[in-house]
Amino acid sequence: MNQPGVRHRIGVSRRMRCEWIVVALIALATAAFIGLVWLLAPAIERARLVERYRGPQADWPRLQTLDGRDIEPLAALPEQPYFPADNPFSEAKAALGKRLFFDPRLSASGQIACASCHDPSLGWADGRHTAVGHDRQVGPMNTPTVLNTGYKNRLFWDGRAANLETQIVASWSNPIEMAGDPEHSAGQLGAIAAYAPLFAAAYGDSTVTVERISQAIATFIRTLNTPDTRFDRFMRGARDTFTAAEIRGLDLFRGKANCIRCHNGALLSDGDFHHLGTSVHGVGNYLGRYRQTGAAEDVGAFQTPGLRNIGRTAPYMHNGFGDGINLKSLLALYNMGWWQNAPPAEKTSDVPLARLSPLIEPLGLTADEIDDLAAFLDTLDGDSYYMTQPNLP
């Protein structure tokens, strides 16, 4: 028996088995590595996305816009809004306007001031579903904040006022808001001796008129701005002010969640009018922009609110929609695509039926994505400019 030959064959066999084991181990290691990469790929991609947003805005993912839809890029808020040529800013006028904003003597009852519905401690809104005004009348509309309204060129939910001066007189004289008689109120204030030097400092003489009152209040309101939120600092280049979750939320806002279709620019509002299904035909103020235009597409369409300070200004929507609807549940409604209002059993008028905005559609966001989107929206909250009531003349 050739012992060396046997030992040789055994050695070859062992080497072959070892080689196969090595090959198998390499294959397993490769498969494990590929599997790990596959598992980690989403996290790696998210990390890359975050770093991309920490760079110049020109390098951010491109917006997927709709045909013909003009989307203004997100931007930091300018330090001050435009002051109209016929109502330029002055410290004296803003100081007068502040006192008038808090003065209930402008109202019919002598009990309701602008600040009654625009409370500094409630984000300059009132925290109610709909406003409560003169003689405890409940209005049909949610009170919007006055913060940053100086940047807007259409006011009220239906856009009927072109500027703050017009809006102020309209609310002042509205029978279910302040129910004031502006001319009568101006006469009353003119008889208050301590107001005379304030009007003289603001306008050069002590004459009190409706126009001067509205201009002074408008000037004060134009000083109530939030240009230094974390969002603004991020947009001005301080990219480390956002967490990874907030940046992912920003990407969702611009992309999958479609928020930017209507909430864009520095105010995060297109200033346009849309119907979301919150209006019910024949119930309350359901007409929206239609009351101004008579166009069928404007039935139930209300102005897109800006999202700044959204964490401080619930309840939401034009009619304070829903009981206990917080920001997360509101996002869930957008995620499901709202709903198309069914026609009523009997139409109450010849007003066309409202149609859901074509910009609204189901989003397919996960619970984690809704959390990230909410985290981004939190960055829009700024200084609420809390202030106590000034001493009134």
Contacts in CASP RR format, 6 or more apart in sequence:
PFRMAT RR
TARGET T0000
AUTHOR 0000-0000-0000
METHOD contacts of the structure
MODEL  1
MNQPGVRHRIGVSRRMRCEWIVVALIALATAAFIGLVWLLAPAIERARLV
ERYRGPQADWPRLQTLDGRDIEPLAALPEQPYFPADNPFSEAKAALGKRL
FFDPRLSASGQIACASCHDPSLGWADGRHTAVGHDRQVGPMNTPTVLNTG
YKNRLFWDGRAANLETQIVASWSNPIEMAGDPEHSAGQLGAIAAYAPLFA
AAYGDSTVTVERISQAIATFIRTLNTPDTRFDRFMRGARDTFTAAEIRGL
DLFRGKANCIRCHNGALLSDGDFHHLGTSVHGVGNYLGRYRQTGAAEDVG
AFQTPGLRNIGRTAPYMHNGFGDGINLKSLLALYNMGWWQNAPPAEKTSD
VPLARLSPLIEPLGLTADEIDDLAAFLDTLDGDSYYMTQPNLP
46 244 0 8 1.000
46 248 0 8 1.000
47 244 0 8 1.000
49 61 0 8 1.000
49 247 0 8 1.000
49 248 0 8 1.000
49 251 0 8 1.000
50 244 0 8 1.000
50 247 0 8 1.000
50 248 0 8 1.000
52 59 0 8 1.000
52 60 0 8 1.000
52 61 0 8 1.000
53 60 0 8 1.000
53 239 0 8 1.000
53 242 0 8 1.000
53 247 0 8 1.000
53 250 0 8 1.000
53 251 0 8 1.000
54 239 0 8 1.000
54 240 0 8 1.000
54 247 0 8 1.000
55 239 0 8 1.000
57 73 0 8 1.000
57 235 0 8 1.000
60 254 0 8 1.000
61 251 0 8 1.000
61 254 0 8 1.000
61 255 0 8 1.000
63 71 0 8 1.000
63 254 0 8 1.000
63 255 0 8 1.000
63 260 0 8 1.000
64 255 0 8 1.000
65 71 0 8 1.000
66 261 0 8 1.000
66 359 0 8 1.000
69 261 0 8 1.000
69 359 0 8 1.000
71 260 0 8 1.000
71 261 0 8 1.000
71 264 0 8 1.000
71 270 0 8 1.000
72 264 0 8 1.000
72 265 0 8 1.000
72 270 0 8 1.000
73 264 0 8 1.000
73 265 0 8 1.000
74 235 0 8 1.000
74 254 0 8 1.000
74 260 0 8 1.000
74 264 0 8 1.000
74 265 0 8 1.000
74 266 0 8 1.000
74 268 0 8 1.000
75 235 0 8 1.000
75 265 0 8 1.000
75 266 0 8 1.000
76 227 0 8 1.000
76 231 0 8 1.000
76 232 0 8 1.000
76 233 0 8 1.000
76 235 0 8 1.000
76 236 0 8 1.000
76 266 0 8 1.000
77 148 0 8 1.000
77 151 0 8 1.000
77 225 0 8 1.000
77 226 0 8 1.000
77 227 0 8 1.000
77 232 0 8 1.000
77 266 0 8 1.000
77 267 0 8 1.000
77 308 0 8 1.000
78 151 0 8 1.000
78 227 0 8 1.000
78 266 0 8 1.000
79 225 0 8 1.000
79 227 0 8 1.000
80 89 0 8 1.000
80 222 0 8 1.000
80 223 0 8 1.000
80 225 0 8 1.000
81 148 0 8 1.000
81 150 0 8 1.000
81 151 0 8 1.000
81 222 0 8 1.000
81 225 0 8 1.000
82 150 0 8 1.000
82 151 0 8 1.000
83 89 0 8 1.000
83 219 0 8 1.000
83 222 0 8 1.000
84 163 0 8 1.000
87 165 0 8 1.000
87 215 0 8 1.000
87 218 0 8 1.000
87 219 0 8 1.000
89 219 0 8 1.000
89 222 0 8 1.000
90 202 0 8 1.000
90 219 0 8 1.000
92 198 0 8 1.000
92 201 0 8 1.000
92 202 0 8 1.000
93 202 0 8 1.000
93 203 0 8 1.000
93 215 0 8 1.000
93 216 0 8 1.000
93 219 0 8 1.000
93 220 0 8 1.000
94 216 0 8 1.000
94 219 0 8 1.000
94 220 0 8 1.000
94 222 0 8 1.000
94 223 0 8 1.000
95 198 0 8 1.000
95 201 0 8 1.000
95 202 0 8 1.000
95 220 0 8 1.000
96 198 0 8 1.000
96 199 0 8 1.000
96 201 0 8 1.000
96 202 0 8 1.000
96 216 0 8 1.000
96 220 0 8 1.000
97 216 0 8 1.000
97 217 0 8 1.000
97 219 0 8 1.000
97 220 0 8 1.000
98 220 0 8 1.000
98 390 0 8 1.000
99 198 0 8 1.000
99 390 0 8 1.000
99 392 0 8 1.000
99 393 0 8 1.000
100 106 0 8 1.000
100 114 0 8 1.000
100 213 0 8 1.000
100 216 0 8 1.000
100 217 0 8 1.000
100 220 0 8 1.000
101 113 0 8 1.000
101 114 0 8 1.000
101 115 0 8 1.000
101 118 0 8 1.000
101 217 0 8 1.000
101 220 0 8 1.000
101 221 0 8 1.000
102 113 0 8 1.000
102 114 0 8 1.000
102 115 0 8 1.000
102 389 0 8 1.000
102 390 0 8 1.000
102 392 0 8 1.000
103 113 0 8 1.000
103 189 0 8 1.000
103 392 0 8 1.000
104 110 0 8 1.000
104 111 0 8 1.000
104 112 0 8 1.000
104 113 0 8 1.000
104 116 0 8 1.000
105 185 0 8 1.000
105 188 0 8 1.000
105 189 0 8 1.000
105 392 0 8 1.000
106 113 0 8 1.000
106 114 0 8 1.000
106 172 0 8 1.000
106 178 0 8 1.000
106 180 0 8 1.000
106 185 0 8 1.000
106 189 0 8 1.000
106 213 0 8 1.000
107 113 0 8 1.000
107 134 0 8 1.000
107 172 0 8 1.000
107 178 0 8 1.000
107 179 0 8 1.000
107 180 0 8 1.000
108 134 0 8 1.000
108 178 0 8 1.000
108 179 0 8 1.000
108 180 0 8 1.000
108 181 0 8 1.000
109 134 0 8 1.000
109 135 0 8 1.000
109 179 0 8 1.000
112 133 0 8 1.000
112 134 0 8 1.000
112 177 0 8 1.000
112 178 0 8 1.000
112 179 0 8 1.000
114 168 0 8 1.000
114 171 0 8 1.000
114 178 0 8 1.000
114 217 0 8 1.000
115 389 0 8 1.000
116 126 0 8 1.000
116 133 0 8 1.000
117 125 0 8 1.000
117 126 0 8 1.000
117 131 0 8 1.000
117 132 0 8 1.000
117 133 0 8 1.000
117 143 0 8 1.000
117 177 0 8 1.000
118 124 0 8 1.000
118 125 0 8 1.000
118 126 0 8 1.000
118 143 0 8 1.000
118 145 0 8 1.000
118 146 0 8 1.000
119 125 0 8 1.000
119 126 0 8 1.000
119 127 0 8 1.000
120 384 0 8 1.000
120 385 0 8 1.000
120 386 0 8 1.000
120 387 0 8 1.000
121 384 0 8 1.000
121 386 0 8 1.000
122 312 0 8 1.000
122 313 0 8 1.000
123 145 0 8 1.000
123 147 0 8 1.000
123 309 0 8 1.000
123 312 0 8 1.000
123 313 0 8 1.000
123 384 0 8 1.000
124 145 0 8 1.000
124 146 0 8 1.000
124 147 0 8 1.000
124 224 0 8 1.000
124 384 0 8 1.000
124 385 0 8 1.000
125 142 0 8 1.000
125 143 0 8 1.000
125 144 0 8 1.000
125 145 0 8 1.000
125 312 0 8 1.000
125 313 0 8 1.000
126 132 0 8 1.000
126 143 0 8 1.000
127 143 0 8 1.000
127 313 0 8 1.000
127 314 0 8 1.000
127 315 0 8 1.000
128 142 0 8 1.000
128 143 0 8 1.000
128 315 0 8 1.000
129 142 0 8 1.000
129 315 0 8 1.000
129 319 0 8 1.000
129 320 0 8 1.000
129 321 0 8 1.000
129 322 0 8 1.000
129 323 0 8 1.000
130 138 0 8 1.000
130 139 0 8 1.000
130 140 0 8 1.000
130 141 0 8 1.000
130 142 0 8 1.000
130 143 0 8 1.000
130 319 0 8 1.000
130 320 0 8 1.000
131 138 0 8 1.000
131 139 0 8 1.000
131 141 0 8 1.000
131 142 0 8 1.000
131 143 0 8 1.000
131 177 0 8 1.000
132 138 0 8 1.000
132 139 0 8 1.000
133 139 0 8 1.000
133 176 0 8 1.000
133 177 0 8 1.000
133 178 0 8 1.000
133 179 0 8 1.000
134 175 0 8 1.000
134 176 0 8 1.000
134 177 0 8 1.000
134 178 0 8 1.000
134 179 0 8 1.000
134 180 0 8 1.000
135 179 0 8 1.000
137 176 0 8 1.000
139 176 0 8 1.000
140 284 0 8 1.000
140 285 0 8 1.000
140 319 0 8 1.000
141 157 0 8 1.000
141 285 0 8 1.000
141 318 0 8 1.000
141 319 0 8 1.000
142 157 0 8 1.000
142 315 0 8 1.000
142 316 0 8 1.000
142 317 0 8 1.000
142 318 0 8 1.000
142 319 0 8 1.000
142 320 0 8 1.000
144 157 0 8 1.000
144 305 0 8 1.000
144 313 0 8 1.000
145 309 0 8 1.000
145 312 0 8 1.000
145 313 0 8 1.000
146 221 0 8 1.000
146 224 0 8 1.000
147 224 0 8 1.000
147 225 0 8 1.000
147 226 0 8 1.000
147 308 0 8 1.000
147 309 0 8 1.000
147 384 0 8 1.000
147 385 0 8 1.000
148 224 0 8 1.000
148 225 0 8 1.000
148 226 0 8 1.000
148 267 0 8 1.000
148 306 0 8 1.000
148 308 0 8 1.000
148 309 0 8 1.000
149 155 0 8 1.000
149 164 0 8 1.000
149 221 0 8 1.000
149 224 0 8 1.000
150 164 0 8 1.000
150 221 0 8 1.000
150 222 0 8 1.000
150 225 0 8 1.000
151 225 0 8 1.000
151 266 0 8 1.000
151 267 0 8 1.000
152 267 0 8 1.000
152 271 0 8 1.000
153 162 0 8 1.000
153 163 0 8 1.000
154 160 0 8 1.000
154 161 0 8 1.000
154 162 0 8 1.000
154 271 0 8 1.000
154 303 0 8 1.000
155 161 0 8 1.000
155 162 0 8 1.000
155 163 0 8 1.000
155 164 0 8 1.000
155 166 0 8 1.000
155 167 0 8 1.000
156 167 0 8 1.000
156 170 0 8 1.000
156 303 0 8 1.000
157 288 0 8 1.000
157 302 0 8 1.000
157 303 0 8 1.000
157 318 0 8 1.000
158 273 0 8 1.000
158 287 0 8 1.000
158 288 0 8 1.000
158 289 0 8 1.000
158 291 0 8 1.000
158 292 0 8 1.000
158 302 0 8 1.000
158 303 0 8 1.000
159 273 0 8 1.000
159 289 0 8 1.000
159 292 0 8 1.000
159 303 0 8 1.000
160 170 0 8 1.000
160 291 0 8 1.000
160 292 0 8 1.000
161 167 0 8 1.000
161 170 0 8 1.000
163 218 0 8 1.000
164 214 0 8 1.000
164 217 0 8 1.000
164 218 0 8 1.000
164 221 0 8 1.000
164 222 0 8 1.000
165 211 0 8 1.000
165 214 0 8 1.000
165 215 0 8 1.000
165 218 0 8 1.000
168 214 0 8 1.000
168 217 0 8 1.000
168 218 0 8 1.000
169 182 0 8 1.000
169 210 0 8 1.000
169 214 0 8 1.000
171 177 0 8 1.000
171 178 0 8 1.000
172 178 0 8 1.000
172 180 0 8 1.000
172 182 0 8 1.000
172 185 0 8 1.000
172 214 0 8 1.000
173 179 0 8 1.000
173 180 0 8 1.000
173 181 0 8 1.000
173 182 0 8 1.000
182 210 0 8 1.000
182 213 0 8 1.000
183 210 0 8 1.000
185 210 0 8 1.000
185 213 0 8 1.000
186 208 0 8 1.000
186 209 0 8 1.000
186 210 0 8 1.000
186 213 0 8 1.000
187 208 0 8 1.000
189 195 0 8 1.000
189 208 0 8 1.000
189 213 0 8 1.000
190 196 0 8 1.000
190 199 0 8 1.000
190 206 0 8 1.000
190 208 0 8 1.000
192 393 0 8 1.000
193 393 0 8 1.000
194 393 0 8 1.000
195 206 0 8 1.000
195 208 0 8 1.000
195 393 0 8 1.000
196 206 0 8 1.000
197 206 0 8 1.000
198 393 0 8 1.000
199 205 0 8 1.000
199 206 0 8 1.000
199 207 0 8 1.000
199 208 0 8 1.000
199 212 0 8 1.000
200 206 0 8 1.000
202 212 0 8 1.000
202 216 0 8 1.000
203 212 0 8 1.000
224 385 0 8 1.000
226 232 0 8 1.000
226 308 0 8 1.000
226 309 0 8 1.000
226 382 0 8 1.000
226 383 0 8 1.000
226 384 0 8 1.000
226 385 0 8 1.000
228 382 0 8 1.000
228 383 0 8 1.000
229 308 0 8 1.000
229 379 0 8 1.000
229 380 0 8 1.000
229 381 0 8 1.000
229 382 0 8 1.000
230 241 0 8 1.000
230 242 0 8 1.000
230 379 0 8 1.000
231 379 0 8 1.000
231 380 0 8 1.000
233 241 0 8 1.000
234 241 0 8 1.000
234 242 0 8 1.000
234 379 0 8 1.000
241 379 0 8 1.000
242 250 0 8 1.000
242 376 0 8 1.000
242 379 0 8 1.000
243 375 0 8 1.000
245 371 0 8 1.000
245 372 0 8 1.000
245 375 0 8 1.000
246 372 0 8 1.000
246 375 0 8 1.000
246 376 0 8 1.000
246 378 0 8 1.000
246 379 0 8 1.000
247 376 0 8 1.000
248 369 0 8 1.000
248 372 0 8 1.000
248 375 0 8 1.000
248 376 0 8 1.000
249 257 0 8 1.000
249 369 0 8 1.000
249 372 0 8 1.000
249 373 0 8 1.000
249 375 0 8 1.000
249 376 0 8 1.000
250 376 0 8 1.000
252 259 0 8 1.000
252 365 0 8 1.000
252 369 0 8 1.000
252 372 0 8 1.000
252 373 0 8 1.000
252 376 0 8 1.000
253 259 0 8 1.000
253 260 0 8 1.000
253 263 0 8 1.000
253 373 0 8 1.000
253 376 0 8 1.000
253 377 0 8 1.000
254 260 0 8 1.000
256 363 0 8 1.000
256 364 0 8 1.000
256 365 0 8 1.000
256 369 0 8 1.000
257 334 0 8 1.000
257 335 0 8 1.000
257 363 0 8 1.000
257 365 0 8 1.000
257 369 0 8 1.000
257 373 0 8 1.000
258 359 0 8 1.000
258 361 0 8 1.000
258 363 0 8 1.000
259 334 0 8 1.000
259 373 0 8 1.000
261 270 0 8 1.000
261 359 0 8 1.000
262 269 0 8 1.000
262 270 0 8 1.000
262 272 0 8 1.000
262 274 0 8 1.000
262 304 0 8 1.000
262 359 0 8 1.000
263 269 0 8 1.000
263 270 0 8 1.000
263 304 0 8 1.000
263 306 0 8 1.000
263 307 0 8 1.000
264 270 0 8 1.000
267 306 0 8 1.000
267 308 0 8 1.000
268 306 0 8 1.000
268 307 0 8 1.000
268 308 0 8 1.000
268 380 0 8 1.000
269 303 0 8 1.000
269 304 0 8 1.000
269 305 0 8 1.000
269 306 0 8 1.000
269 307 0 8 1.000
270 304 0 8 1.000
271 303 0 8 1.000
271 304 0 8 1.000
272 303 0 8 1.000
272 304 0 8 1.000
273 288 0 8 1.000
273 289 0 8 1.000
273 298 0 8 1.000
273 301 0 8 1.000
273 302 0 8 1.000
273 303 0 8 1.000
273 304 0 8 1.000
274 301 0 8 1.000
274 302 0 8 1.000
274 304 0 8 1.000
274 357 0 8 1.000
274 359 0 8 1.000
274 360 0 8 1.000
275 299 0 8 1.000
275 300 0 8 1.000
275 301 0 8 1.000
275 302 0 8 1.000
275 354 0 8 1.000
275 355 0 8 1.000
275 356 0 8 1.000
275 357 0 8 1.000
276 317 0 8 1.000
276 338 0 8 1.000
276 356 0 8 1.000
276 357 0 8 1.000
276 360 0 8 1.000
277 338 0 8 1.000
277 339 0 8 1.000
277 340 0 8 1.000
277 341 0 8 1.000
277 354 0 8 1.000
277 356 0 8 1.000
278 317 0 8 1.000
278 318 0 8 1.000
278 319 0 8 1.000
278 321 0 8 1.000
279 286 0 8 1.000
279 288 0 8 1.000
279 300 0 8 1.000
279 302 0 8 1.000
279 318 0 8 1.000
279 319 0 8 1.000
279 341 0 8 1.000
279 354 0 8 1.000
280 286 0 8 1.000
280 341 0 8 1.000
280 344 0 8 1.000
281 341 0 8 1.000
281 343 0 8 1.000
281 344 0 8 1.000
281 347 0 8 1.000
281 348 0 8 1.000
281 351 0 8 1.000
281 353 0 8 1.000
281 354 0 8 1.000
282 344 0 8 1.000
282 348 0 8 1.000
282 349 0 8 1.000
282 351 0 8 1.000
284 319 0 8 1.000
285 318 0 8 1.000
285 319 0 8 1.000
286 299 0 8 1.000
286 300 0 8 1.000
286 354 0 8 1.000
287 299 0 8 1.000
287 300 0 8 1.000
287 351 0 8 1.000
288 298 0 8 1.000
288 299 0 8 1.000
288 300 0 8 1.000
288 301 0 8 1.000
288 302 0 8 1.000
288 318 0 8 1.000
289 295 0 8 1.000
289 298 0 8 1.000
289 300 0 8 1.000
289 301 0 8 1.000
289 302 0 8 1.000
289 303 0 8 1.000
290 296 0 8 1.000
290 298 0 8 1.000
290 299 0 8 1.000
290 300 0 8 1.000
290 301 0 8 1.000
290 351 0 8 1.000
290 352 0 8 1.000
292 298 0 8 1.000
296 352 0 8 1.000
297 355 0 8 1.000
299 351 0 8 1.000
299 352 0 8 1.000
299 353 0 8 1.000
299 354 0 8 1.000
299 355 0 8 1.000
300 354 0 8 1.000
301 354 0 8 1.000
301 357 0 8 1.000
302 317 0 8 1.000
302 318 0 8 1.000
303 318 0 8 1.000
305 316 0 8 1.000
307 377 0 8 1.000
307 380 0 8 1.000
308 380 0 8 1.000
308 381 0 8 1.000
308 382 0 8 1.000
309 380 0 8 1.000
309 381 0 8 1.000
309 382 0 8 1.000
309 384 0 8 1.000
310 316 0 8 1.000
310 327 0 8 1.000
310 377 0 8 1.000
310 380 0 8 1.000
310 381 0 8 1.000
311 327 0 8 1.000
311 377 0 8 1.000
311 378 0 8 1.000
311 380 0 8 1.000
311 381 0 8 1.000
312 381 0 8 1.000
312 384 0 8 1.000
314 325 0 8 1.000
314 326 0 8 1.000
314 327 0 8 1.000
315 321 0 8 1.000
315 322 0 8 1.000
315 324 0 8 1.000
315 325 0 8 1.000
316 325 0 8 1.000
316 327 0 8 1.000
316 330 0 8 1.000
325 333 0 8 1.000
327 374 0 8 1.000
327 377 0 8 1.000
328 370 0 8 1.000
328 374 0 8 1.000
331 365 0 8 1.000
331 370 0 8 1.000
331 373 0 8 1.000
331 374 0 8 1.000
332 370 0 8 1.000
334 360 0 8 1.000
334 363 0 8 1.000
335 362 0 8 1.000
335 363 0 8 1.000
335 364 0 8 1.000
335 365 0 8 1.000
335 370 0 8 1.000
336 362 0 8 1.000
337 360 0 8 1.000
337 361 0 8 1.000
337 362 0 8 1.000
337 363 0 8 1.000
338 356 0 8 1.000
338 360 0 8 1.000
339 356 0 8 1.000
340 355 0 8 1.000
340 356 0 8 1.000
341 353 0 8 1.000
341 354 0 8 1.000
341 356 0 8 1.000
343 353 0 8 1.000
347 353 0 8 1.000
365 373 0 8 1.000
END
